[in-house]
Amino acid sequence: MREKVKRFFSLIDAVTEKIGRGISLLILVMMLVTAVEVIARYAFNNPTVWVWPINRQLFGVYILFGGIYTLLHGGHIRVEVFYNRFSAKMKSVAGVIALICFLSFLGVLFWQGTWMAGNSLMCGERASGAFRIPLYPFKTLVPIAALLFLLQGIVNFFRKGVK
């Protein structure tokens, strides 16, 4: 049983690593799209209507999945000024409280994100304005990211408890 859990944890880590590395390429896409806008606007005096909506959605995806990748590699900010002064028992209590808050937040994000994505998909939601990009593909990524974030957080919590 323990070996299955370790394999599951490794699978979550591998999925997070691959998605994180792939998502990191969105920065290059956003830079390219922004460069197109700058050239169109200043070299040809012909600004685009599509750059801002596309970049906004891409940045949202980048932030969603980038946070999971950061969690995998332990890059999130901690308030260690207080935590380092805690006893071992108090550190355990703080860890459990943090896990409860983490699970609550991501549980609600998954629940409401699923509801929001379902509504968006059913009505074929599009952005307002001149460039009416479909929003439902991006909104569908919210519950997917919340679930992966939740799984990665659980994996990290149990690994830390094991060490």
Long-range contacts (C-beta under 8 A, 24 or more apart in sequence): 9-155, 9-158, 9-159, 12-148, 12-151, 12-152, 12-155, 13-72, 13-152, 13-155, 15-148, 16-68, 16-69, 16-71, 16-72, 16-148, 16-152, 17-69, 17-72, 19-65, 19-68, 19-69, 19-148, 20-65, 20-66, 20-68, 20-69, 20-72, 21-69, 23-61, 23-62, 23-65, 23-66, 23-69, 24-66, 24-69, 26-58, 26-59, 26-61, 26-62, 27-62, 29-58, 30-55, 30-58, 30-59, 30-62, 33-58, 49-129, 49-130, 49-131, 50-131, 50-133, 53-127, 53-129, 53-131, 53-133, 54-131, 54-133, 57-133, 57-135, 57-138, 60-138, 61-138, 61-141, 64-141, 64-142, 64-145, 65-141, 65-145, 65-148, 67-145, 67-149, 68-145, 68-148, 68-149, 68-152, 71-149, 71-152, 71-153, 71-156, 72-152, 72-156, 74-156, 95-157, 95-160, 95-161, 99-153, 99-157, 102-150, 102-153, 103-150, 103-153, 106-146, 106-149, 106-150, 106-153, 107-150, 109-142, 109-143, 109-146, 109-149, 110-143, 110-146, 110-147, 110-150, 113-139, 113-142, 113-143, 113-146, 114-143, 116-142, 117-142, 117-143
